[in-house]
Amino acid sequence: MSQNHSHDDAVKFAYWVPNVSGGLVVSTIEQRTDWSLEYNQKLALTAEKAGFEYALSQIRFTAGYGAEYQHESVSFSQALLHATTKLKVLAAILPGPWHPAVVAKQIATIDHISNGRIGINVVSGWFKGEFTALGEPWLEHDERYRRSHEFIEALKGIWTQDNFTFKGDFYRFNNYTLSPKPVQKPHPEIFQGGSSRAARDNAASVSDWYFTNGNTPENLKAQIDDIQTKAAKNNHKVRIGVNAFVIARDTEEEAKAVLADIIKHAHVEAVHAFGDAVKQAGKASPEGEGNWAKSSFEDLVQYNDGFRTNLIGTPQQIAERIVELKSIGVDLVLTGFLHFIEEVEYFGKRVLPLVRELELKQQAKAA
């Protein structure tokens, strides 16, 4: 039984591609993680071998918050696909700078080149400075999600229909036919993130996958139940991914010491600047509950509240917490690490087999 696909409902694993400099924590602590292509291709092969199914590239158009350099997500994703054979790579896409027709065409081509291993993550936008720098209009919070909704509807239409016609507020198509269509049927997987009501509503009607920020099992369960109730009403199926920064060490003390060290060396100015920008985005949601709306300084040291998921400890503790996440409806864990290559390798050897064992035990119990 391969560790990768032991059974269909096995929890899946993805990792954040470090295609921007500065690693995954806003800290001056040493990170043996590099944003270069060479490092990233080696990491992709390591992750594939370790049993990871997905890699998620990031999109940044401008520097900020410790990310001085950034490689563009679609072209970088393609380079990682060339280096691997099984891994699926998700390219982050930002409606606004990208037009759905361009994305549909790019991704369909890469789908053919990679034999069906490309997907996308639609990022509605949280970084106002980036839009301003590009001369792109900065829409209100819920309007950004309304645009993403149309963006995804347009992509699905282009990928599955001939003579596609669409009349939206943001996008219009007149008898457009894309040829060739993607290899993946019905279309490449569409991921989307967020925590606000607008994000959940969007996922519950059009996205294949919903990524949420790190959180406690109780808070995650409330979000997941809300999405799944709405999705059922829409006759829609959506799967759930949760962000987690993993610190797996032989002892719990070691793992906690690493976390304390990361926070102790936090780049205070960058964390505060990041916090101001994302809280502006999070609080801007009408109910004031977007991503990061309730994040503390410590939470913000890891971009997507990854510490809050608490995958910090021994392999056994982490495996048990992952299986607990699965029991509340999490289908995928999106991981970040301090020293990517060696820690992804350790995770594959020490944590993943325990997760698979626990899953089989649960299955047997249920049966």
N, C-alpha and C positions, 0 to 999 in steps of 0.2 A: 504494500500500500504506500503510495508516494506521500511524502510529508506534505506535498503541495496541494493535492486534491484528494484527500483521504475520503471525504464525502461532500456532497453538494452544499450542505448547510454549514460546513466548517467555517469558522471565522476567518476572514481574509486579512492579509497584511499589506500595507502600502508604506512607503517612506517618502518624506519630503526630499526632493532633489535639491542639493545645495548649488543651484545655478546662479545664486547671488552671493557676494562675499560676506564675510562676517558670521557664517554658520547660522545656527538656529536659536542662539540665545544672545540677547543684547547685553553682553558681558565682556570684560577684558580678559577673562580667564583663557588659558591656552585651549584652542580647539584644533585638533589635528584633522580638520575638515577643510577641504579646498574647493573653490568654485570653478576650477579649470576643467576642461573637457577630459583630459587624461585621467584625473582623479575620479571624475564622475562616471566614466566608462568602466573603470575598475570597480567602482562602488556598485554599478548596475549589475555587473557579472556576479559580484559577491552576494548581492541581495537575491538575485535569481536563484543562485545555488543554495542560499539559506532558506528558501521557501516563501519569499515575498512574491505576491502576484502583481502588485502595482507600484509604480513610481509616479510622483506628482511634481511636475516642474512648476516654478513660481513665475509670476509676471510682475516685473517692476520696470517702469519706463525711465524713472529718475532715481538718483541716489537718495538715501535718507535712512535714519535709524540704524546706523552701523552697516548698511548694505551699500558700500561705495561703488561696487561694480556689479553689473547684472547682465547675464546672457539672455537673449530673447527666448521665450518658452517653446514656440513651435519648432524652430530650427534646432534648438538644443534637444528637444524630445526626439526628433528624427535621428540625430547623431547617436543617442542612447539606444534607439531601436536597432541601428546598424550593428551595435556592439553585442546585442543579446539575441536570444532565440525564443524565449517564452514570456518574458516580462512584458506587461502592458504599461505603456507610458501615457500619462494624462497631461496634456498641454493646457496651461492656464490661459484663458481668453478673457479679454476685457471689452464688453460691448461699449461702444463709443469710438475708441481708436480702431476697432475691427468691425468690418461690415459682415453680416452673416453669409453673403454670397462668397466672399473671399475665404472665410473660415471653412465653409462647406466644401469649396474646391480644394483648398490646401489639405484638409483632413482626409478627403476622399482619396487624393493622390497618395498621401502617406499610408493610408489604410491598405492600398494596393502594394506599395513598396514593402510594407512590414508584414504583409499577410494577416491583416486584421488585428493589429496590436496597438492601435492608437485610440485614445479617448480624449475628452476635453473636460476641463473644469471651468465653468462660467463664473467669473468673479464680477459681482455687480459694482464693485468700486467702494473703497473706504478712504482712499488717500486723496483728499481734495487738491492738495498741492500739485499732484501729478497731472490732474485734469487741467488745472489752471495753466501749468507750464506748457501743456500741449495745445492750449487754446480750445479745449473741449468744454462744452457747457457742463457745469456741475449740477446734476438734478437733485431734487429733494429725495430723501431716503426711499419712500415707497415708490416714487417715480422710477428710481434706478431699478427696482425689482420689476416694475411693470415693463420697462424696456427689456430686461433680461428674459421676461416671460415671452415677449414677442420674438426676441432673438432666438430662443430655443424652439419656439413654434415654427419659425422660419427655417431653421436648420433641419428640423425633422421633416418638414414639407419638402425641402429641396432634396434631401437624401432619400426620400421614399416615393415621391410623385414625379410624373412628367407634367409639363405645362402647369407648373405650380403658380398659382395666383394668390396673392395675400395683400390685404388692405389694412394695415395697422396704423397706429399713430406715429410709430418710429420707423417702420420699414414697409416698403411696398414692392411687390413682385408682380410681373405681368407675363403669364405663360412662359415661365422660365424652366428650362429642362437642363439638369446637370447630367453629364455623361462623361466617363463612367460613374455610376453610383458606387458608394463604398462596398467593400467586400463583406463587412459585418452586417448581418441582418437582424432586426429591421434597419439599424444604423449604429454607428459607433456610440459607446456609452457616454451619457451626458451627466456629469457631476455638477453640483452646485453647493455653495457654502452659505453660512449665515446662522443666526440664532433668533432673529426678530420674527414677529408674526408674519410679516410680508415674505420673509425668506421661507418660512415653513409653508405658507400658502402656495408659494411658487413651486416648491418641491413636491407638494401634495397634488399638483395638477400636471406638471410637465417634465420634471427631472427624473432621471433613472436612479440617481444617488443623491443623498443629502449629507454633506459634511457639516458637523457642528464642532464648535470649540470644545476644549477640554472642560470637564465638569464632574461633579459627584454623581454616582449612580442614581440617586433620588432625583436630582435636577434633570439628568439626561432622560430618565424614564418619563417625566412629565412632558418634555419636548417631543419624545418619540411617540408617545401615546397620542398626543395632539396631531402630529403629522399623519400617523396611520389611520386615525379616525377620519380626518379630512380626505386622505387618499382613497379610502374605501368608498366614501360618498361620491368621489369623482371617478369611480371604477378605475383607479390608477394604482400601479404598484411602484413603491419607492423603497430603495434599500438605504441603510444608515451607516455612515462612517463617523468615527469620533477621533478627534485629535488627542495625541498623548506624547509627551516627552518622556522617553524611557531611560531610566538609569538603573540598569541591572548589574549588580555586583555580587560577589560571593557572600557578603554579609550585609544585613540591613544597615549597620552602622556606617559601612563604607559608602553605600548608596546615599544615605542621608548627608554624609560629610561632603559628597560631591555637590549635592543640591545647595547646601549651605555656602559652599565655596563659590558657586555660580552667582548666587544672590549677593554675596559679600562683594564680589568684583563687578556687580552690575554697572553698566555705563549709565550713570544716573541721568545725565542730561538727555541722552538718546531715549532712555526709557520714558522720561517725562514727556518728551516731544512726541514720541510714538503714542503714549497714553492720551495726550491732548487730541491728537488727530483721530485716533480710533474711537475715543469717547464721543467726540463730535459726531462721528458716523453712527455710533451705537445709540446715543441718547436722542439722535435725530429721528429715530423710529417713533411713531406716534405714541407707542406704549412705553418708550424709554427702555426697551429690553433687547436692543440689538447686541451683536457680538461685543464683548468687552464692557458693556454698560455697568457691570458690577465687579470688574476686575480690580484687584489690589495691585500695588507697586510690584510685589513679588510675582504675582501672576503674569504681569506684563513683561517681565524679563524674558519670558518665552512667548514669542509672537501670538500664538493662538491658545493661550491658557493651558498649555500642555502639562504643566505641573499639577493642575487641579484633578486630572484623571488618576493621579497617584500610581502610575506604573513605575514606582521607585522602591527598590528593595531587592530581595533575592529572586532567582529564577522562579522558585516555587510560589512566592507571594505574588509575583507579577502574573504568572500563569493563572492562578486562582482568580485574580481580579479581572483578567481578560474574559474568563469563562463567566464571571458574574455579569460583565458588560453584555456578553452574548445573551444571557438569560433575560435581560431587559429589552432586547431587540436590536443590539448593535451587530451589524454584519461585517464590519471592517474596522480595523484599528490603523489609523494614519500616524506613523511614528516619526519622531525626530530624535536625534542622538547628539551627544557632545563630540565624540570622535567617531565619525560615521563608519568607516570601513571596518575597523576592529570591533566596534560594538554591534554592528549588523551581523557580523560573523558569530559573535558570542551569542546573540539573540537566537540565531538559527540553530546553534548547537545546543544551547542550554535552556532556552525558554520555549521555543516552538514545539519541541517534542513533548514537553509537559502539558502544553495546551491541548495537543492532539490526544494525549492519554486521558486527560480530564473530560474532553468532549466524548470520547468513546465510552467512558464510565457513565456519563450522563445519559447517553443514548441507550446503553444497556439497562439502566435504571428505568428509563421511560418505557422500554419494551417489556 
